[in-house]
Amino acid sequence: MERLFERALWNSRFIVLIAVIASLLTALAMFYMASVDVYFLLSHLGDYLSPDLVGEARADFRADTVTHVVEVIDGYLLATVLFIFSLGLYELFISKIDEAEDSDHSKVLAINSLDDLKARLGRVVLMILIVNFFEHAISMDFHGPLDLLALAGGIGLIALALYLSHSEEH
């Protein structure tokens, strides 16, 4: 009875496959959405040559384009988080991926523990937050020196977060 229960308990780890497959499908969806955004971004880039865009209109078009580029980066980073999460869950709960073991790139995606998965995801999430900060900083209106000081403080906090995340690696 105990042996049967332990076997059932051990095999219950396969329920994680639901999260693996769902994360992988969501990552593919995010890669697709970001790629479609890139297509439309590039298709509208020709409008930048328009002689109708002068002064403020050109500056607004440029700011919108840069914002869209940042959104695309954000989409790809989110897709990467989901992809790493999917691979990590599979390797931790189901089985090591034989192809990854034989690959030269296996160190990039090698997940050895939950802490390792958490650290890798944390770094990518930090990058997403930085990209979002950059996106908001681009569209921010500066009305005085206090606004510039707040932006500088945000940049300083980002630098500190990057330093602390890098110092944990070593």
C-alpha positions in Angstrom: 0.0 0.0 0.0 2.8 2.4 0.9 4.7 1.6 -2.2 1.6 2.2 -4.4 1.0 5.5 -2.6 4.6 6.6 -3.1 4.5 5.7 -6.8 1.3 7.7 -7.2 2.7 10.6 -5.3 5.9 10.6 -7.3 4.0 10.4 -10.6 1.8 13.3 -9.6 4.7 15.6 -10.5 3.6 15.2 -14.1 0.8 17.7 -13.3 3.5 20.3 -13.7 3.3 19.5 -17.5 0.2 21.6 -17.6 2.2 24.7 -16.4 5.1 23.8 -18.8 2.8 23.6 -21.8 0.7 26.6 -20.9 3.8 28.7 -20.3 5.4 27.6 -23.6 2.2 28.4 -25.5 1.9 31.8 -23.8 5.6 32.4 -24.6 5.0 31.6 -28.3 1.9 33.9 -28.3 4.0 36.7 -26.8 6.8 36.1 -29.4 4.1 36.2 -32.1 2.5 39.4 -30.8 5.8 41.2 -30.4 6.8 40.1 -33.9 3.5 41.5 -35.4 4.2 44.7 -33.5 7.6 44.9 -35.1 6.0 44.3 -38.6 3.6 47.2 -38.1 6.3 49.4 -36.5 8.5 48.9 -39.6 5.6 49.4 -42.0 4.8 52.8 -40.5 8.5 53.9 -40.4 8.3 55.2 -43.9 5.9 57.9 -42.6 8.8 59.5 -40.9 10.0 60.7 -44.3 6.8 62.6 -44.9 7.2 66.3 -45.5 4.0 66.8 -43.6 5.8 65.9 -40.4 7.4 69.1 -39.2 8.3 70.5 -35.8 6.1 69.1 -33.0 4.4 66.5 -35.2 7.8 64.9 -36.1 8.8 64.9 -32.4 5.5 63.3 -31.4 5.9 60.6 -34.2 9.5 59.9 -33.1 8.4 59.7 -29.4 5.6 57.3 -30.3 7.9 55.2 -32.4 10.5 54.9 -29.6 7.7 54.0 -27.2 6.5 51.2 -29.6 10.1 49.9 -29.8 10.2 49.8 -26.0 6.9 47.9 -26.0 8.3 45.4 -28.4 11.3 44.9 -26.2 9.0 44.4 -23.3 7.0 41.8 -25.2 10.1 39.8 -26.1 11.4 40.0 -22.5 8.0 38.7 -21.2 8.1 35.9 -23.8 11.6 35.1 -22.6 10.5 34.9 -19.0 7.7 32.5 -19.9 10.1 30.4 -22.0 12.7 30.2 -19.2 9.9 29.4 -16.7 8.6 26.6 -18.9 12.1 25.0 -19.4 12.9 25.4 -15.8 9.8 23.7 -14.5 10.3 20.9 -16.9 13.9 20.3 -15.9 13.2 20.6 -12.2 10.1 18.4 -12.0 10.0 16.1 -15.0 13.4 15.4 -16.5 16.6 17.0 -17.7 16.4 17.9 -21.4 18.9 15.7 -23.3 19.3 18.2 -26.2 20.3 20.9 -23.7 22.8 18.7 -22.0 24.6 18.1 -25.3 24.4 21.7 -26.4 27.1 24.4 -26.1 24.4 26.8 -25.0 23.1 24.6 -22.1 24.7 26.9 -19.5 22.4 29.8 -20.6 19.3 27.8 -19.9 20.5 25.3 -17.3 18.2 25.3 -14.3 19.6 23.3 -11.3 17.2 24.4 -8.5 14.2 26.5 -7.7 16.5 29.2 -6.5 18.4 29.1 -9.8 15.0 29.4 -11.7 14.0 32.2 -9.4 17.2 34.1 -9.9 17.0 33.8 -13.7 13.4 34.9 -13.7 14.2 37.7 -11.3 16.9 39.1 -13.6 14.5 39.1 -16.6 11.7 40.6 -14.6 14.1 43.4 -13.5 14.9 44.0 -17.2 11.1 44.3 -17.9 10.7 46.8 -15.1 13.7 48.8 -16.4 12.1 48.8 -19.9 8.8 50.0 -18.4 10.6 52.7 -16.5 12.3 53.8 -19.7 8.9 53.8 -21.5 7.4 56.1 -18.9 10.4 58.3 -18.7 10.2 58.9 -22.5 6.6 60.2 -22.2 7.1 62.1 -19.0 6.6 65.9 -19.1 9.2 67.8 -17.1 7.7 70.9 -15.5 10.6 71.8 -13.2 13.8 70.7 -11.5 11.9 68.4 -9.1 10.7 66.3 -12.0 14.3 66.0 -13.3 15.4 65.1 -9.8 12.8 62.4 -9.6 14.0 61.0 -12.9 17.6 61.0 -11.7 16.5 59.3 -8.5 14.7 56.6 -10.5 17.8 56.1 -12.7 19.9 55.8 -9.5 17.6 53.2 -8.1 17.8 51.2 -11.3 21.6 51.4 -11.2 21.5 50.1 -7.6 19.2 47.3 -8.5 21.4 46.2 -11.4 24.5 46.4 -9.2 22.8 44.3 -6.5 21.5 41.7 -8.9 25.0 41.5 -10.5 26.8 41.2 -7.1 24.5 38.2 -6.2 25.9 36.3 -9.2 29.4 36.4 -7.9 
